[in-house]
């Protein structure tokens, strides 16, 4: 009998594997795809670094600081705040406490009232004094109600929060749980949104390498078809069936995508309702300078696209010499063709930057991601399952045991490993 088997090689599965191996256990991870990482992957194409959809890492996430060697990732950060764009107009809204150079532009920004700017500072102070554990109280309301209670105007919601948090929650209506807003706002108050110099896939590569160094075995291209507890007690172990063998193990950790996790374990409380998005990547010659592109470009006029990120302005390593790399993200699944969406991006950029010529804007790739993030409606924190929800010696590792973010995935992997190890040690 082997000590532990992990099904699924996303962030949660890799963290669980590393922790189990660090404890001296014989552990094997099986991933059905040819590469581990799930959605957190990067490809190199003609000198460009293309992540699987637009993603960022908040280095202030507690789990990121605990599980990752952040220095080794060579993180590149967006400037705080955002550049708000609409046809013929661009304005800056930033955090003057961390970005004093943008103080005057932020004060003069007419998209947000002076009253709302003062409320932002008060909210920043409030959340700085609030522990992460106490943020669970925000889960009983949506983002709109949370902001209303603090006196923010509808104008502020529509012109900044809707596009900004539309990008974070993939929900421009702000119907998501206020927990997500409060947590990420607190994180962004102390650090920038970042990407590794070598792409988000560097996070996956680091976790996989550390798991192997701890002694774990990672087998990509192998599907786990069934996971069953060998008895009612965790002491009885579990049986895992792959496409090639049946394995008796002391503990089985299911770290697959949510629908597969529900199918393998029978835990019906695993959430499967998701939000999707479409991200397109473009190349543009460096002769075309896009003012304000060190920040996210938020579309305050409409969601076509919701936001544009000039990734190479933040991380020059993302593009070859003489080229810029842009990503444009549309929220939800899109029926339009890739080229139709690209034409919308060209039209939007041309209206935001009329001084520029976008004739050489070249579409590099379109990522359609129907399952980009779990839907997180108010109350979800009390509805999603715990890591030990399955019967016997079977455990869950995935953002669906915590919340749908890199923080949730990393933390869940550690918690699943600790639960499995405690039961193994207690035999």
N, C-alpha and C positions, 0 to 999 in steps of 0.2 A: 504494500500500500504506500502510495506517495503521500507527502505531507499536504500539499495544496495544489489546486488547479484553478486558474483564472481564465474565464471565457470573455474575451473582448480586450482589444489592445488600444482603447482610447486613453485619455489622460487618467481617468479613474482606475482603469485596469492596470496601467503601468505603475501608478503610485502604489496600489495595493500589492502588486507583485514585488516591487522594491522593498516595501516594509516587511513583507513575509520573508523574503530572502535575507534581509538584514537581521531577522530574528533567528537565523540559522536553519530555516525550513527549506526543504526540497520543493521548489515550486516551478510549475510550467504554465506559461501563458499561451493560449491559442487565439489567434486572430484570423478571421475568415478571409480578409483582404490580403493582398500581397504586401501591403505596408501597414505598419501600426500608426496610430494617431487619430483615427476617426476623421473628424472635420478639421483637426488642427494639423494641416499638412501644407507644404510648399513645394512648388515645382520651379525648376530653372528652364526658361525657354529663351533662347537667343540673347542671353545676358540679363533677362528680366527675372525677378523673383516674384512669382505669382502665388499668393496664399489661396487657400480654398475658401473663397468669399472674403469679404472685408472683416478682419478681426484685429483686436488690440489686446494688450496685456496691461492690467493695472498692477504695477509693482508694489503698491501698497496693500494688495490683497494679503491677509495673513498667511493663507496657505501657499501663495506664491513665494513669500519670503522663507517659509519653512521648507518647502519641497524643491525649490529651484535654486541653482547657483545663478543669481541674477546678473552678477558681474560678468560671468562667462558668456551670457547671452548678448552682451554689447548692445544694450537697449537704446533705441533712438526714440525721442519723445516729441509728440505734437506740442505746440505751444498751448497753454491753457485757453479755455474758452473756445470761441469759434468765429469764423468770418461769416456773417449773415449776408446772403446774396439773393437778389431779385433782379429782374430785367433793368439794366441801367444803373444799378446801385449796389454798393458793397459797404458794409459797416463792420466794426470790430466790437465784440463783447468778450472781455477777458476777466481774469482775477487779478486786480491791481496789487494784492498782497504778494502774489508770486510772480507777477508780470508787470512791474512798475512802468516799463516802457510803453505799455498800452493803456496807462491810466487816463490820459487825456482823451484818447479815442473812445474808451469805455464810458467816461463821464458824458461825453458829447453824443453818445449813441442814442438816437431818437426812437429806435425800435423798442427800447425798454425804458420805462419811466424812472425818475429819480426814486420814487417810493419803492418800486420793485428792486432797484439796485440796493437800497438800504435793507430791504427784506432778505435779499440774497446773503448779505453780510451777517444778518441776525441768524439766518438758518445755518450758515457756516459755523457760527459760534455754538449754536444749539447742538448740532451734530458732533462737533468736536468734543463736547462734554458728555455725549451719549455713548455708552458702551455698545459694542456690536451685538451683544446678547439682548440688550434692551430694544433693538430695532425691530424685533419680532412684533412689537405692538403696532407697528405701521401696517401690518398685513391685513388689518380689518377694514381697510378702505382702499380706494384706487388713487391714482396719482392726482387726478383732478380734485378730489375731496381733500387730499392732503395739502395741496397748494391753496385751496380755497380757505381752509382753516387758518392758514398763516397770512391771509390777506393779499395774496398775489393776484394780479389782474388777469382778465381773460386775454388781454393783449400780450402779456408776458408769456402765457401758456402757448398762444398760437404762434408767436414770432420767434420764440427760442426753445421752450421746453418741448413742444410738439415735434419739431424736426430733430432736435438733439436726442431726446429720449425715444423718438421714433426709431433712430438708428440703434439705440441700445436694446430696446424691448421689441423692436420690429412692429410697433403698435403706435401709430401716430395719434390715435384717439385718446391715448393716455388712460386706457381702461385697465392696465396692468396694476398689480399690487404695489402700493406705496412703499413696501419693504424694499423692492428692487431700486426704486428711486432713492430712498434714504441711504441705502448701503453704498450705491455707486457714487452718489453725491459726496458722501463722507470720504470715499476713497479718492475721488478726483480733487478734493480739497487739499490733499496732502501729496499727491503725485500726479504726474502726467499720464495720459494714455500713450502707450509705447508699442513699438514692434522691435523684435530682435533684428540685428543687422542682416542676418542670414534668412530672415523670414520666420513666420510663426511656427513653421515646421521644426525650427531649432529647439523649441520647447519639447516637442515629442522626441526628437533625437537625444536630447540630454536625459530625459526620463528613461528612455529605453537603454541608453548606455549605462546609466547608474544601476538599473535593474540587473543587467548582465554582469556588471562588476560585482554586484552583491551575490552572484551565483545563480541567478534565475535563468531558466531556458525560455526563449521566445520563439514560437513556431508560427510564422505567418503562412497564410494560404491553407489553413486548417480550420474547418467549421465545427463548432460544438453543436451537436444535434439534439442532445438531451442532457438534463441535469436532474438527478433524483436523490433525495436523502435516503440513506441506507436504513434509517429507522427514525422513530419519533425523537430520539435524543441526539444532540450534537455529538455525543460520544460514539454514535454508530457510524459516523462518516457519511460519505456520499459516493455516488456512482456517476461518472461523466462519460458520455458517448460522443466520440468525434467521428468524422468521416472514415477514419482508419482503425480505430481501436476503442475498447472499453476500459476505463481507468477507475480503479478503486482509490479513493483519496480521503484523507482525514477532514478536508474542508474544500468546498467549491465556492468560488466567488464569481457571481454573474455580473459582468461589467459591459454588457452589450448595449446596443441602442434600446430605447424604451419598449418598442413593440416586441422585439426579440426577447428582452428580459421578461416581459409579461408572459410570453408564450413558454419560455423555459421554466419559469418558477410558478406560474399560476397565481402570482400576486396581482390581484385586479386593481389595487390602488396605485400601481405604477402608472403615471400619466402618459398618455399617448397623443394628446391634442397639441399640435405644434404650429408655429408660425414660420413662414418661409420668406425667402428674399431672392433677388437676382442681382449678382454683382458682375459688372463688366470691367475689363481692364483695357486701357488704352495707352498707346505710345504717342508722345508729342515731342517735337524737336525742342531742345533747350533754348533755342532762339525766341521761343514764345514764353515770356515770363508771366506768371499768374500771381498778381499781388495778393498777399494774405494767405498764400497756400501753405504756410507753415502751420496753419490751423485747419481744422475741418471746415469745409465749405458747406454750410447748411442752407438748403433751399427753403426760404420762408414764404415763397409764393405758392408752391404746390409741392407734390411729392414725386415729380417727374424729372430727375431722380430725387430721392430724399436727401442724399448727401454725396459729395465728391471729396475724395482724399487724394492729394498729390503726394503719393507715398515717397517718391524719390526726393521731394523737398525736405522730408523728415529723415529718411534713410537713403542716402545717395547710393548705397549698395544695391538697392532694388532695381536700378536701371543701368544699362551700359552707358559709356561716355557718349555725350551728345544727345541723349534721350531723357525724357521725363516719363515716369509711370504714374498714371492716374487710375483710380478706381471710382466707379459710380454705382450706387446701390439703389435699387427699386424695392420697395417693401411688398411682400406678398408674392404669390405666384403670378407670372405674367403670361398672357396669351400672345402678346406681340412677338414677332420673330426677333432674333438677335440683331439683325440689321435695323429693324424698325426701332428697337430700343436705342441702338447706337445713334440713330438720327435724332432721337429726342435728346440724348446727351449732347450732341454737337449743337443743337439749337439752343439748349439751356446755357451751355458754356459761352456760345456766341452772344447771348443776351446779357450774361453776367460780366463778360469781358469784351465789350464791343471794340476795344482798341487792339484786340488780338485777331490772328488769322488761324482758323482751325481746319483749314483744308487738308493739312497733313496729320490730323488726328486719326490714328489707325487702331481699329479694334483688334486686340490680341486674343482675348478669350472671354467667354461668357460662362459664369458658374450659376446654374439654377439649383438652388438648395431648398427643396420643399420642407425639410425638417431641420431648420437652422437653429431653432430655439423652442423650448417647451412654452406653452401658454401658461402665464403665471397670474391668474386672476386673484382678487382678494380672497384670503382664507386658504391659499394653497399650502401654506407652511404647516397647517394642521391636518392636511389631507394626504400628503405624499408619504410613502412608506419609509420605515426605518431600515437600516442596513441589515438587521436581523429579522426582517419580516417573513422570509420564507421558513418553512419547517425544517427541523433538523440542522445538519451541518452545511447549509446553503446560505449564502450571504449576498447582499446587493451592493454594488459599487457603481455609482453614476450620479450625474447631477440631479436625477429624478428622486434621490433621497435627501436632497438639500435644497438647492435652487439652481436655475439654469444659467450657469456662468462658469468660467474657468475656476473661480474660487470654489463653487459647489462641487465640481468634478474632482478637484485635487483633494478637498477635505473629505469627500465621501470615500475616496480610495483609501485614505489613512484610516478612517473609522471602520471600514469593512475589514481591513487587515487586523486591526486591533480586536474586533469582535471575534474573528476567526481564531486568532492566536490565543485569546483568553480561554476559548472553549477547548482548544487543543491542549493548552497547559493545564486545564482543570480536569483532565481525564485521569 
